[in-house]
Amino acid sequence: MGFARTCSVALVGVDGVVVEVQADLEPGVAAFTLVGLPDKSLTESKDRVRAAVVNSGAEWPQKKLTVGLSPASVPKGGSGFDLAIACAALGASERIDPRALADIVMIGELGLDGRVRPVRGVLPAVLAAADAGYEQVVVPECAAAEAALVPGVSVLGVRTLRQLVAVLTDEPVPDEDPDEQGRTDPLAGLRMPGTGTATGMHGMGAAQYDHGHDLADVVGQLAARTAVEVAAAGGHHLFLEGPPGAGKTMLAERLPAILPPLGRGESLEVTAVHSVAGLLPPGKPLVDVAPYCAPHHSATMQALVGGGQGVARPGAVSLAHRGVLFLDETPEFSSHALDALRQPLESGHVVIARSAGVVRFPARFLMVLAANPCPCGRFSQRDTLCECSPAAIRRYQARLSGPLLDRVDLRVEVDRVTRSQLTQRGARGESTATVADRVREARERAAARLTDTPWRTNSEVPGRELRSRWYASPGAMDDAERSLERGALTARGLDRVLRVAWTVADLAGRDRPEAADVTLALQLRTGVPRGVPMAIGAP
């Protein structure tokens, strides 16, 4: 009779639960039983573990082996338990001292040859182990840098099971060859179908994957450029409407580059989501710039908010956490998929219930919508080029529901670029670096004002807090309040106008919003010209 135990981690969304892996050997017919609510992929680990142990030069115990995963009430899945199961079995057969295993968390998949392969979600798994008080973690060598991001944890990266057994038994550690020669990205096999560049997911941010583009490349579009700057400074959602070729996509792609770098806590949040999705870039375990996600308009509701069979996976709203979610050709998206965004836009997270469990993913993102004004894209109050019927225009514009648009702070019409604007020499707008500096200063001003509160940007502050703690200048809100009385604004819309006004004041360096700031915010909110300059701080 032999018994040994070690630990691993089960992931539920981006949250981890430490699981005790217990192995018990009893006399009897050789058998391998795995209990504790494993899924299909985890049940298959019995064959992987047996082959890996034998091919690593160890003897497989010819007795009745029972491996239990506790707590048994937590659903467990994936191949990340392989390493812990193999070591627990070797401990029960006394190949390894069971006492050496008790306080170690092991995460990794085993190949049939005994190599330790990477798995998704190493960072959130190690975070869960650290929160539970564990100080030693064993992970695949290629994921050691990711695990080392967690402070207070000693990380051991191994290439093979043979190396780990040697470390645990104080034997000379064999020098194993690197895994899979000629393969430049050891994490490439972790990427799930339907994620990555196919859906516009760029974890390094638009500024990083598109080095040659600058905000100065956008011709004209003063109103839209101002709206992009305000959106970045306050974290406000943005709707760009205009004809094809006017620059809507150019503006959206340049937005992440003017966002400030992520803080340490924000970087860990973003990295945890991308780790679960298998989207961490090789050689850079920590995502420290705002992510940019631009799914195709054929994306389903599950692709946008998360889902899938079994335990739900993160969707585009979570992959864009602390970054930008760009929905180009928004009216072409499914109306059900778009309306599913309403809850995460308000709460900053998404909760998905499935038969296998309930998961919660972070989803605090800056949403940018872009749409043509009509099916042909040429409808405008300034010309008669549109060939669409009034009924067709109404149907097209009605694809965006009122409740969704009511959650968008900034609505700007992007005009067609004129010949003079396009051919004029020396008329380039401000560069990305110049605008990014103003955005950073505005965010610092807002963060100083919001010290000792759970909020860091103006868009996060609840309306009741704005009305009771941070006041605009006397009489500054009169125009907005009259719009509320006429029905042009909802109560939520009035709160959003006040949030935008605070952002405009932060960009202009003022202590609180004045009437001109509120009027500009109202103009950006409704899209109706109100006779104020669109440039921030203009007289």
TIGUTOR-674375 format. One record per residue (C-alpha): x, y, z; residue number from 1; residue in three letters. Coordinates in steps of 0.2 Angstrom, whole numbers. Layout:
BEGIN
[[X Y Z] NUM 'ALA'];
...
END
This chain:
BEGIN
[[0 0 0] 1 'MET'];
[[6 17 -4] 2 'GLY'];
[[0 35 -4] 3 'PHE'];
[[6 52 -10] 4 'ALA'];
[[-2 69 -14] 5 'ARG'];
[[3 84 -23] 6 'THR'];
[[-7 99 -30] 7 'CYS'];
[[-12 107 -46] 8 'SER'];
[[-25 120 -51] 9 'VAL'];
[[-42 120 -60] 10 'ALA'];
[[-47 135 -70] 11 'LEU'];
[[-64 142 -70] 12 'VAL'];
[[-64 157 -82] 13 'GLY'];
[[-48 167 -76] 14 'VAL'];
[[-50 161 -58] 15 'ASP'];
[[-41 146 -51] 16 'GLY'];
[[-45 133 -38] 17 'VAL'];
[[-31 123 -30] 18 'VAL'];
[[-34 105 -32] 19 'VAL'];
[[-26 91 -22] 20 'GLU'];
[[-20 77 -32] 21 'VAL'];
[[-20 61 -22] 22 'GLN'];
[[-13 44 -28] 23 'ALA'];
[[-17 27 -19] 24 'ASP'];
[[-9 10 -23] 25 'LEU'];
[[-18 -5 -17] 26 'GLU'];
[[-14 -24 -20] 27 'PRO'];
[[-24 -31 -34] 28 'GLY'];
[[-27 -32 -53] 29 'VAL'];
[[-17 -18 -61] 30 'ALA'];
[[-29 -4 -65] 31 'ALA'];
[[-29 15 -66] 32 'PHE'];
[[-44 24 -60] 33 'THR'];
[[-47 43 -60] 34 'LEU'];
[[-60 51 -49] 35 'VAL'];
[[-65 69 -45] 36 'GLY'];
[[-76 75 -59] 37 'LEU'];
[[-64 75 -73] 38 'PRO'];
[[-69 79 -91] 39 'ASP'];
[[-65 69 -107] 40 'LYS'];
[[-48 77 -110] 41 'SER'];
[[-43 74 -92] 42 'LEU'];
[[-49 56 -92] 43 'THR'];
[[-37 53 -107] 44 'GLU'];
[[-23 58 -96] 45 'SER'];
[[-22 40 -89] 46 'LYS'];
[[-14 34 -106] 47 'ASP'];
[[-3 50 -107] 48 'ARG'];
[[4 48 -90] 49 'VAL'];
[[7 29 -91] 50 'ARG'];
[[17 31 -107] 51 'ALA'];
[[26 46 -101] 52 'ALA'];
[[32 37 -85] 53 'VAL'];
[[38 22 -94] 54 'VAL'];
[[47 32 -108] 55 'ASN'];
[[55 42 -94] 56 'SER'];
[[64 27 -88] 57 'GLY'];
[[53 24 -72] 58 'ALA'];
[[43 8 -68] 59 'GLU'];
[[24 9 -69] 60 'TRP'];
[[17 1 -53] 61 'PRO'];
[[8 -15 -57] 62 'GLN'];
[[-6 -13 -44] 63 'LYS'];
[[-23 -5 -42] 64 'LYS'];
[[-19 14 -44] 65 'LEU'];
[[-33 26 -39] 66 'THR'];
[[-30 45 -42] 67 'VAL'];
[[-42 57 -34] 68 'GLY'];
[[-44 75 -37] 69 'LEU'];
[[-51 85 -23] 70 'SER'];
[[-62 95 -20] 71 'PRO'];
[[-72 83 -31] 72 'ALA'];
[[-87 96 -33] 73 'SER'];
[[-76 107 -44] 74 'VAL'];
[[-77 103 -63] 75 'PRO'];
[[-59 99 -69] 76 'LYS'];
[[-53 98 -87] 77 'GLY'];
[[-38 100 -98] 78 'GLY'];
[[-21 92 -99] 79 'SER'];
[[-13 103 -86] 80 'GLY'];
[[-15 90 -72] 81 'PHE'];
[[-4 77 -81] 82 'ASP'];
[[12 82 -72] 83 'LEU'];
[[4 81 -55] 84 'ALA'];
[[-4 65 -58] 85 'ILE'];
[[12 57 -64] 86 'ALA'];
[[22 63 -49] 87 'CYS'];
[[8 58 -37] 88 'ALA'];
[[8 40 -44] 89 'ALA'];
[[27 39 -43] 90 'LEU'];
[[26 45 -25] 91 'GLY'];
[[14 32 -21] 92 'ALA'];
[[26 19 -28] 93 'SER'];
[[40 26 -18] 94 'GLU'];
[[50 31 -33] 95 'ARG'];
[[49 49 -26] 96 'ILE'];
[[48 53 -8] 97 'ASP'];
[[30 58 -5] 98 'PRO'];
[[35 71 8] 99 'ARG'];
[[44 81 -7] 100 'ALA'];
[[28 82 -16] 101 'LEU'];
[[16 88 -3] 102 'ALA'];
[[19 107 -4] 103 'ASP'];
[[22 109 -23] 104 'ILE'];
[[10 114 -36] 105 'VAL'];
[[13 106 -53] 106 'MET'];
[[5 112 -69] 107 'ILE'];
[[9 105 -86] 108 'GLY'];
[[4 92 -100] 109 'GLU'];
[[14 77 -103] 110 'LEU'];
[[19 70 -120] 111 'GLY'];
[[20 51 -123] 112 'LEU'];
[[39 53 -123] 113 'ASP'];
[[39 62 -106] 114 'GLY'];
[[41 79 -112] 115 'ARG'];
[[32 93 -102] 116 'VAL'];
[[22 103 -114] 117 'ARG'];
[[14 120 -111] 118 'PRO'];
[[-4 123 -106] 119 'VAL'];
[[-16 138 -106] 120 'ARG'];
[[-19 149 -91] 121 'GLY'];
[[-2 147 -82] 122 'VAL'];
[[-2 164 -75] 123 'LEU'];
[[-20 164 -67] 124 'PRO'];
[[-16 146 -61] 125 'ALA'];
[[0 152 -52] 126 'VAL'];
[[-9 167 -45] 127 'LEU'];
[[-22 155 -37] 128 'ALA'];
[[-8 145 -30] 129 'ALA'];
[[0 160 -22] 130 'ALA'];
[[-16 166 -15] 131 'ASP'];
[[-18 149 -7] 132 'ALA'];
[[-1 150 1] 133 'GLY'];
[[9 139 -10] 134 'TYR'];
[[27 145 -13] 135 'GLU'];
[[34 132 -25] 136 'GLN'];
[[27 129 -43] 137 'VAL'];
[[33 118 -57] 138 'VAL'];
[[28 123 -74] 139 'VAL'];
[[34 119 -92] 140 'PRO'];
[[51 127 -96] 141 'GLU'];
[[44 138 -110] 142 'CYS'];
[[30 145 -97] 143 'ALA'];
[[42 149 -83] 144 'ALA'];
[[44 167 -88] 145 'ALA'];
[[25 169 -87] 146 'GLU'];
[[24 160 -70] 147 'ALA'];
[[38 171 -63] 148 'ALA'];
[[27 186 -65] 149 'LEU'];
[[19 181 -48] 150 'VAL'];
[[29 188 -34] 151 'PRO'];
[[33 177 -19] 152 'GLY'];
[[33 161 -29] 153 'VAL'];
[[48 150 -33] 154 'SER'];
[[46 144 -51] 155 'VAL'];
[[55 128 -58] 156 'LEU'];
[[54 126 -77] 157 'GLY'];
[[57 108 -83] 158 'VAL'];
[[58 101 -100] 159 'ARG'];
[[54 83 -96] 160 'THR'];
[[47 72 -82] 161 'LEU'];
[[64 64 -81] 162 'ARG'];
[[71 81 -76] 163 'GLN'];
[[58 84 -63] 164 'LEU'];
[[60 66 -55] 165 'VAL'];
[[79 70 -54] 166 'ALA'];
[[76 86 -45] 167 'VAL'];
[[64 79 -32] 168 'LEU'];
[[76 64 -29] 169 'THR'];
[[92 74 -28] 170 'ASP'];
[[99 65 -43] 171 'GLU'];
[[110 73 -57] 172 'PRO'];
[[98 82 -68] 173 'VAL'];
[[99 76 -86] 174 'PRO'];
[[102 88 -100] 175 'ASP'];
[[87 86 -111] 176 'GLU'];
[[87 93 -129] 177 'ASP'];
[[75 108 -133] 178 'PRO'];
[[57 103 -137] 179 'ASP'];
[[53 101 -156] 180 'GLU'];
[[68 108 -165] 181 'GLN'];
[[64 121 -179] 182 'GLY'];
[[48 127 -170] 183 'ARG'];
[[50 145 -166] 184 'THR'];
[[34 147 -155] 185 'ASP'];
[[32 133 -142] 186 'PRO'];
[[15 141 -137] 187 'LEU'];
[[8 140 -155] 188 'ALA'];
[[-1 124 -152] 189 'GLY'];
[[-11 132 -138] 190 'LEU'];
[[-20 145 -149] 191 'ARG'];
[[-39 140 -150] 192 'MET'];
[[-47 140 -167] 193 'PRO'];
[[-57 156 -170] 194 'GLY'];
[[-44 167 -160] 195 'THR'];
[[-29 177 -165] 196 'GLY'];
[[-27 187 -181] 197 'THR'];
[[-42 178 -189] 198 'ALA'];
[[-53 188 -178] 199 'THR'];
[[-42 204 -177] 200 'GLY'];
[[-35 200 -160] 201 'MET'];
[[-19 209 -158] 202 'HIS'];
[[-13 207 -140] 203 'GLY'];
[[2 219 -142] 204 'MET'];
[[-9 234 -146] 205 'GLY'];
[[-11 243 -163] 206 'ALA'];
[[4 254 -159] 207 'ALA'];
[[15 238 -158] 208 'GLN'];
[[9 228 -173] 209 'TYR'];
[[7 243 -185] 210 'ASP'];
[[23 253 -183] 211 'HIS'];
[[22 264 -199] 212 'GLY'];
[[5 272 -195] 213 'HIS'];
[[3 288 -185] 214 'ASP'];
[[-12 299 -181] 215 'LEU'];
[[-5 313 -192] 216 'ALA'];
[[-9 302 -207] 217 'ASP'];
[[-27 305 -204] 218 'VAL'];
[[-32 320 -216] 219 'VAL'];
[[-44 333 -209] 220 'GLY'];
[[-58 326 -198] 221 'GLN'];
[[-55 338 -184] 222 'LEU'];
[[-71 333 -175] 223 'ALA'];
[[-67 314 -176] 224 'ALA'];
[[-49 317 -170] 225 'ARG'];
[[-55 327 -155] 226 'THR'];
[[-68 313 -151] 227 'ALA'];
[[-54 300 -152] 228 'VAL'];
[[-43 310 -140] 229 'GLU'];
[[-58 312 -128] 230 'VAL'];
[[-62 294 -129] 231 'ALA'];
[[-44 289 -125] 232 'ALA'];
[[-42 302 -110] 233 'ALA'];
[[-58 297 -102] 234 'GLY'];
[[-61 279 -108] 235 'GLY'];
[[-77 284 -117] 236 'HIS'];
[[-86 273 -130] 237 'HIS'];
[[-86 280 -147] 238 'LEU'];
[[-97 279 -163] 239 'PHE'];
[[-90 285 -180] 240 'LEU'];
[[-102 286 -194] 241 'GLU'];
[[-98 291 -211] 242 'GLY'];
[[-95 286 -229] 243 'PRO'];
[[-82 273 -235] 244 'PRO'];
[[-65 279 -236] 245 'GLY'];
[[-67 294 -224] 246 'ALA'];
[[-55 287 -211] 247 'GLY'];
[[-65 278 -198] 248 'LYS'];
[[-55 263 -198] 249 'THR'];
[[-38 273 -198] 250 'MET'];
[[-44 282 -183] 251 'LEU'];
[[-49 267 -173] 252 'ALA'];
[[-33 258 -177] 253 'GLU'];
[[-23 273 -170] 254 'ARG'];
[[-33 274 -154] 255 'LEU'];
[[-23 261 -144] 256 'PRO'];
[[-7 270 -148] 257 'ALA'];
[[-12 285 -138] 258 'ILE'];
[[-18 276 -123] 259 'LEU'];
[[-6 276 -108] 260 'PRO'];
[[4 260 -105] 261 'PRO'];
[[-5 247 -93] 262 'LEU'];
[[0 248 -75] 263 'GLY'];
[[6 232 -66] 264 'ARG'];
[[-11 227 -60] 265 'GLY'];
[[-19 230 -77] 266 'GLU'];
[[-5 220 -86] 267 'SER'];
[[-8 205 -75] 268 'LEU'];
[[-27 206 -78] 269 'GLU'];
[[-24 207 -97] 270 'VAL'];
[[-11 194 -97] 271 'THR'];
[[-22 182 -87] 272 'ALA'];
[[-36 183 -100] 273 'VAL'];
[[-24 181 -114] 274 'HIS'];
[[-15 166 -106] 275 'SER'];
[[-32 157 -104] 276 'VAL'];
[[-35 160 -122] 277 'ALA'];
[[-18 155 -128] 278 'GLY'];
[[-14 171 -136] 279 'LEU'];
[[2 177 -127] 280 'LEU'];
[[15 181 -139] 281 'PRO'];
[[32 171 -139] 282 'PRO'];
[[45 179 -129] 283 'GLY'];
[[34 192 -120] 284 'LYS'];
[[25 184 -106] 285 'PRO'];
[[18 201 -99] 286 'LEU'];
[[6 211 -110] 287 'VAL'];
[[10 229 -105] 288 'ASP'];
[[1 239 -119] 289 'VAL'];
[[-18 241 -122] 290 'ALA'];
[[-24 226 -133] 291 'PRO'];
[[-34 229 -149] 292 'TYR'];
[[-47 217 -155] 293 'CYS'];
[[-57 219 -171] 294 'ALA'];
[[-68 204 -174] 295 'PRO'];
[[-76 202 -191] 296 'HIS'];
[[-95 207 -193] 297 'HIS'];
[[-99 188 -195] 298 'SER'];
[[-94 185 -177] 299 'ALA'];
[[-107 176 -166] 300 'THR'];
[[-113 181 -149] 301 'MET'];
[[-102 168 -141] 302 'GLN'];
[[-87 175 -151] 303 'ALA'];
[[-90 192 -144] 304 'LEU'];
[[-95 189 -126] 305 'VAL'];
[[-88 172 -123] 306 'GLY'];
[[-95 154 -123] 307 'GLY'];
[[-92 138 -131] 308 'GLY'];
[[-95 120 -126] 309 'GLN'];
[[-91 115 -109] 310 'GLY'];
[[-83 128 -98] 311 'VAL'];
[[-84 145 -107] 312 'ALA'];
[[-69 153 -115] 313 'ARG'];
[[-66 172 -116] 314 'PRO'];
[[-74 182 -130] 315 'GLY'];
[[-69 198 -139] 316 'ALA'];
[[-75 209 -125] 317 'VAL'];
[[-63 200 -113] 318 'SER'];
[[-49 199 -125] 319 'LEU'];
[[-50 218 -127] 320 'ALA'];
[[-50 221 -108] 321 'HIS'];
[[-41 237 -104] 322 'ARG'];
[[-40 240 -122] 323 'GLY'];
[[-50 244 -138] 324 'VAL'];
[[-64 233 -145] 325 'LEU'];
[[-67 239 -163] 326 'PHE'];
[[-83 234 -172] 327 'LEU'];
[[-81 239 -190] 328 'ASP'];
[[-97 239 -201] 329 'GLU'];
[[-107 238 -185] 330 'THR'];
[[-124 237 -193] 331 'PRO'];
[[-119 220 -202] 332 'GLU'];
[[-116 212 -185] 333 'PHE'];
[[-130 201 -178] 334 'SER'];
[[-142 212 -168] 335 'SER'];
[[-143 198 -154] 336 'HIS'];
[[-124 199 -153] 337 'ALA'];
[[-123 218 -152] 338 'LEU'];
[[-137 219 -138] 339 'ASP'];
[[-127 206 -128] 340 'ALA'];
[[-114 219 -126] 341 'LEU'];
[[-125 230 -116] 342 'ARG'];
[[-122 221 -99] 343 'GLN'];
[[-103 221 -100] 344 'PRO'];
[[-103 239 -106] 345 'LEU'];
[[-111 244 -89] 346 'GLU'];
[[-103 232 -77] 347 'SER'];
[[-85 230 -84] 348 'GLY'];
[[-87 211 -83] 349 'HIS'];
[[-97 197 -91] 350 'VAL'];
[[-105 182 -82] 351 'VAL'];
[[-108 166 -93] 352 'ILE'];
[[-118 152 -86] 353 'ALA'];
[[-116 135 -94] 354 'ARG'];
[[-121 117 -88] 355 'SER'];
[[-103 114 -83] 356 'ALA'];
[[-102 130 -72] 357 'GLY'];
[[-103 148 -71] 358 'VAL'];
[[-88 159 -76] 359 'VAL'];
[[-84 177 -74] 360 'ARG'];
[[-72 186 -86] 361 'PHE'];
[[-66 204 -85] 362 'PRO'];
[[-73 215 -99] 363 'ALA'];
[[-69 234 -96] 364 'ARG'];
[[-65 240 -113] 365 'PHE'];
[[-66 255 -124] 366 'LEU'];
[[-78 251 -138] 367 'MET'];
[[-77 260 -155] 368 'VAL'];
[[-92 257 -167] 369 'LEU'];
[[-90 262 -186] 370 'ALA'];
[[-104 262 -198] 371 'ALA'];
[[-109 269 -215] 372 'ASN'];
[[-124 280 -215] 373 'PRO'];
[[-134 269 -227] 374 'CYS'];
[[-132 253 -237] 375 'PRO'];
[[-123 262 -251] 376 'CYS'];
[[-113 272 -239] 377 'GLY'];
[[-116 289 -248] 378 'ARG'];
[[-131 296 -238] 379 'PHE'];
[[-127 314 -232] 380 'SER'];
[[-137 330 -228] 381 'GLN'];
[[-124 339 -239] 382 'ARG'];
[[-126 330 -256] 383 'ASP'];
[[-138 319 -266] 384 'THR'];
[[-127 305 -271] 385 'LEU'];
[[-136 292 -261] 386 'CYS'];
[[-147 280 -271] 387 'GLU'];
[[-155 271 -256] 388 'CYS'];
[[-174 273 -252] 389 'SER'];
[[-179 282 -236] 390 'PRO'];
[[-186 265 -230] 391 'ALA'];
[[-169 256 -233] 392 'ALA'];
[[-160 270 -224] 393 'ILE'];
[[-171 268 -209] 394 'ARG'];
[[-170 249 -209] 395 'ARG'];
[[-151 250 -210] 396 'TYR'];
[[-149 263 -196] 397 'GLN'];
[[-162 254 -185] 398 'ALA'];
[[-150 239 -184] 399 'ARG'];
[[-141 248 -170] 400 'LEU'];
[[-153 248 -155] 401 'SER'];
[[-157 263 -145] 402 'GLY'];
[[-151 255 -128] 403 'PRO'];
[[-135 251 -136] 404 'LEU'];
[[-132 268 -143] 405 'LEU'];
[[-137 276 -127] 406 'ASP'];
[[-122 268 -119] 407 'ARG'];
[[-110 276 -131] 408 'VAL'];
[[-103 293 -125] 409 'ASP'];
[[-97 300 -141] 410 'LEU'];
[[-106 300 -158] 411 'ARG'];
[[-97 309 -172] 412 'VAL'];
[[-100 311 -191] 413 'GLU'];
[[-85 308 -201] 414 'VAL'];
[[-86 318 -217] 415 'ASP'];
[[-80 314 -234] 416 'ARG'];
[[-62 320 -237] 417 'VAL'];
[[-61 334 -249] 418 'THR'];
[[-49 337 -263] 419 'ARG'];
[[-41 352 -255] 420 'SER'];
[[-38 343 -239] 421 'GLN'];
[[-31 328 -248] 422 'LEU'];
[[-19 338 -259] 423 'THR'];
[[-14 352 -247] 424 'GLN'];
[[4 352 -242] 425 'ARG'];
[[11 354 -225] 426 'GLY'];
[[-6 352 -217] 427 'ALA'];
[[-3 336 -207] 428 'ARG'];
[[-12 335 -190] 429 'GLY'];
[[-5 332 -173] 430 'GLU'];
[[6 316 -171] 431 'SER'];
[[2 301 -160] 432 'THR'];
[[15 306 -148] 433 'ALA'];
[[9 324 -146] 434 'THR'];
[[-9 318 -143] 435 'VAL'];
[[-3 303 -131] 436 'ALA'];
[[6 316 -120] 437 'ASP'];
[[-10 326 -118] 438 'ARG'];
[[-20 310 -114] 439 'VAL'];
[[-8 304 -101] 440 'ARG'];
[[-8 321 -93] 441 'GLU'];
[[-27 321 -93] 442 'ALA'];
[[-28 303 -85] 443 'ARG'];
[[-15 308 -72] 444 'GLU'];
[[-26 323 -67] 445 'ARG'];
[[-42 312 -66] 446 'ALA'];
[[-32 299 -56] 447 'ALA'];
[[-27 312 -44] 448 'ALA'];
[[-45 318 -42] 449 'ARG'];
[[-51 300 -40] 450 'LEU'];
[[-38 295 -27] 451 'THR'];
[[-45 284 -13] 452 'ASP'];
[[-60 279 -24] 453 'THR'];
[[-61 262 -34] 454 'PRO'];
[[-62 272 -51] 455 'TRP'];
[[-47 278 -61] 456 'ARG'];
[[-56 286 -77] 457 'THR'];
[[-70 297 -79] 458 'ASN'];
[[-81 284 -88] 459 'SER'];
[[-81 273 -73] 460 'GLU'];
[[-88 285 -61] 461 'VAL'];
[[-106 282 -57] 462 'PRO'];
[[-118 297 -61] 463 'GLY'];
[[-124 299 -43] 464 'ARG'];
[[-106 301 -37] 465 'GLU'];
[[-103 314 -51] 466 'LEU'];
[[-118 324 -46] 467 'ARG'];
[[-115 323 -27] 468 'SER'];
[[-96 325 -25] 469 'ARG'];
[[-89 333 -41] 470 'TRP'];
[[-99 348 -47] 471 'TYR'];
[[-97 358 -63] 472 'ALA'];
[[-96 376 -63] 473 'SER'];
[[-113 385 -59] 474 'PRO'];
[[-124 386 -74] 475 'GLY'];
[[-113 375 -84] 476 'ALA'];
[[-126 361 -85] 477 'MET'];
[[-141 372 -90] 478 'ASP'];
[[-140 367 -108] 479 'ASP'];
[[-139 348 -105] 480 'ALA'];
[[-153 349 -92] 481 'GLU'];
[[-164 358 -105] 482 'ARG'];
[[-160 343 -117] 483 'SER'];
[[-166 331 -104] 484 'LEU'];
[[-182 340 -102] 485 'GLU'];
[[-185 340 -120] 486 'ARG'];
[[-182 321 -121] 487 'GLY'];
[[-166 323 -132] 488 'ALA'];
[[-156 315 -118] 489 'LEU'];
[[-160 301 -106] 490 'THR'];
[[-155 301 -87] 491 'ALA'];
[[-141 290 -92] 492 'ARG'];
[[-136 301 -106] 493 'GLY'];
[[-135 316 -95] 494 'LEU'];
[[-123 307 -83] 495 'ASP'];
[[-113 303 -98] 496 'ARG'];
[[-112 321 -104] 497 'VAL'];
[[-106 326 -87] 498 'LEU'];
[[-92 312 -88] 499 'ARG'];
[[-87 318 -105] 500 'VAL'];
[[-87 336 -99] 501 'ALA'];
[[-75 331 -85] 502 'TRP'];
[[-63 323 -98] 503 'THR'];
[[-64 339 -109] 504 'VAL'];
[[-59 349 -93] 505 'ALA'];
[[-45 337 -89] 506 'ASP'];
[[-38 339 -107] 507 'LEU'];
[[-39 358 -106] 508 'ALA'];
[[-31 358 -89] 509 'GLY'];
[[-46 365 -79] 510 'ARG'];
[[-51 361 -62] 511 'ASP'];
[[-69 358 -66] 512 'ARG'];
[[-80 359 -82] 513 'PRO'];
[[-86 375 -88] 514 'GLU'];
[[-101 379 -99] 515 'ALA'];
[[-90 377 -115] 516 'ALA'];
[[-84 360 -109] 517 'ASP'];
[[-102 354 -106] 518 'VAL'];
[[-108 361 -123] 519 'THR'];
[[-94 352 -132] 520 'LEU'];
[[-98 336 -123] 521 'ALA'];
[[-116 338 -127] 522 'LEU'];
[[-111 341 -146] 523 'GLN'];
[[-100 325 -145] 524 'LEU'];
[[-114 315 -137] 525 'ARG'];
[[-128 320 -148] 526 'THR'];
[[-119 324 -164] 527 'GLY'];
[[-129 340 -166] 528 'VAL'];
[[-118 356 -170] 529 'PRO'];
[[-120 368 -156] 530 'ARG'];
[[-108 382 -162] 531 'GLY'];
[[-92 377 -151] 532 'VAL'];
[[-75 374 -158] 533 'PRO'];
[[-71 355 -159] 534 'MET'];
[[-53 358 -154] 535 'ALA'];
[[-49 355 -135] 536 'ILE'];
[[-46 371 -126] 537 'GLY'];
[[-50 382 -141] 538 'ALA'];
[[-57 400 -137] 539 'PRO'];
END
